[in-house]
Amino acid sequence: MTLQEFNQKYIYVSDKEKFNTSLDIWEVLGEDNWKGDCESYCLTLKAKIPEFKYWEYYYCKLNGDGHCVLYKNGDVIDCNIKKVIPLEQYYILFKISDLKKYHWFVIFSKKLFTRGFLLWKKLSGR
């Protein structure tokens, strides 16, 4: 899959809309499931598009809310721009603040929680 192919399929939907929860769900999209939020966008890029495999998860404040992006060597990509741009340009476009790398344990915990949550939804029929 290429970035262009993924971007054509991807539709932004918040976790609140998709799962009816305020919890933070970190889901890799695919098959007939192409709706997700910023974390799902970044997770799917890393999982399905080889050029993003070694990019790092970062978070920032965007319009006062937490936001996930992928970052590598001064470049950034997210669900808002859907292309690689220099971080300096991203700062100008979105007026972000507090850009920080996610700690590996936070990423691990969120992925593990999501697996349990999705399994619970499947088993409970919700």
C-alpha positions as CSV (number, residue, x, y, z in Angstrom):
1,M,0.0,0.0,0.0
2,T,1.2,3.5,-0.8
3,L,0.6,6.7,1.2
4,Q,-1.7,8.0,-1.7
5,E,-3.8,4.7,-1.6
6,F,-4.2,4.9,2.1
7,N,-5.1,8.6,2.1
8,Q,-7.8,7.9,-0.5
9,K,-9.4,5.4,1.8
10,Y,-8.9,7.1,5.2
11,I,-11.7,9.0,6.8
12,Y,-11.2,10.9,10.0
13,V,-13.6,9.8,12.8
14,S,-13.0,10.5,16.5
15,D,-13.0,7.6,19.0
16,K,-16.1,9.2,20.5
17,E,-18.0,8.9,17.2
18,K,-16.6,5.5,16.3
19,F,-16.6,3.6,19.6
20,N,-19.0,5.8,21.7
21,T,-16.3,6.3,24.3
22,S,-14.0,9.0,25.6
23,L,-11.2,6.5,25.9
24,D,-8.1,6.7,23.7
25,I,-8.2,3.8,21.2
26,W,-5.1,3.0,19.2
27,E,-6.3,0.9,16.3
28,V,-4.5,-0.1,13.1
29,L,-7.0,0.4,10.2
30,G,-7.5,-1.9,7.2
31,E,-9.7,-4.2,5.2
32,D,-13.2,-2.6,5.4
33,N,-12.2,-0.4,8.4
34,W,-10.7,2.9,7.2
35,K,-12.2,5.3,9.7
36,G,-10.1,6.5,12.6
37,D,-8.5,9.3,14.5
38,C,-5.0,10.8,14.5
39,E,-3.5,7.8,16.4
40,S,-5.1,5.3,14.1
41,Y,-3.7,7.3,11.1
42,C,-0.2,7.1,12.5
43,L,-0.4,3.5,13.6
44,T,-1.6,2.5,10.2
45,L,1.1,4.3,8.4
46,K,3.8,2.6,10.5
47,A,2.1,-0.8,10.1
48,K,1.3,-0.8,6.4
49,I,3.6,1.6,4.6
50,P,7.2,0.6,4.7
51,E,8.6,4.2,4.4
52,F,7.1,5.0,7.8
53,K,8.1,1.9,9.7
54,Y,10.9,3.7,11.5
55,W,9.2,7.0,12.2
56,E,8.5,7.9,15.8
57,Y,5.2,8.6,17.5
58,Y,5.0,12.2,18.9
59,Y,2.3,14.1,20.5
60,C,1.5,17.8,20.7
61,K,-1.2,20.3,21.5
62,L,-3.3,21.3,18.5
63,N,-6.1,23.8,19.2
64,G,-5.7,22.9,22.9
65,D,-6.3,19.1,22.4
66,G,-3.8,16.2,22.3
67,H,-2.8,15.2,18.9
68,C,-0.6,12.3,17.5
69,V,1.9,12.8,14.6
70,L,4.8,10.8,13.1
71,Y,8.2,12.4,13.2
72,K,11.6,11.6,11.7
73,N,14.7,13.7,10.9
74,G,12.9,17.1,11.1
75,D,9.8,15.9,9.1
76,V,6.3,15.3,10.2
77,I,3.1,13.7,8.9
78,D,-0.4,13.5,10.4
79,C,-4.0,13.0,9.5
80,N,-4.5,16.7,8.8
81,I,-1.8,17.2,6.2
82,K,-1.5,13.6,4.9
83,K,1.9,14.3,3.5
84,V,5.4,14.7,4.8
85,I,6.4,18.3,5.5
86,P,9.2,19.9,7.5
87,L,8.4,20.4,11.2
88,E,9.0,24.2,10.9
89,Q,6.2,24.4,8.3
90,Y,3.9,22.2,10.5
91,Y,4.4,24.6,13.4
92,I,3.4,27.6,11.2
93,L,0.4,25.8,9.7
94,F,-1.1,24.5,12.9
95,K,0.4,26.6,15.7
96,I,1.1,23.4,17.7
97,S,2.8,23.4,21.1
98,D,4.4,20.9,23.4
99,L,5.8,18.5,20.8
100,K,7.2,15.5,22.6
101,K,8.0,11.9,21.9
102,Y,5.7,9.3,23.3
103,H,7.4,7.1,25.8
104,W,7.6,3.4,24.7
105,F,5.6,2.3,27.7
106,V,2.7,4.6,26.9
107,I,2.6,3.3,23.4
108,F,2.7,-0.3,24.6
109,S,0.0,0.4,27.2
110,K,-2.4,2.1,24.8
111,K,-2.0,-0.7,22.2
112,L,-2.6,-3.4,24.9
113,F,-5.6,-1.6,26.3
114,T,-7.0,-1.2,22.7
115,R,-6.7,-5.0,22.1
116,G,-8.7,-5.7,25.3
117,F,-11.3,-3.0,24.5
118,L,-11.9,-4.3,21.0
119,L,-12.1,-7.9,22.2
120,W,-14.6,-6.8,24.9
121,K,-16.7,-5.0,22.3
122,K,-16.7,-8.0,20.0
123,L,-17.6,-10.5,22.8
124,S,-20.2,-8.3,24.3
125,G,-21.8,-7.3,21.0
126,R,-21.6,-3.6,21.7
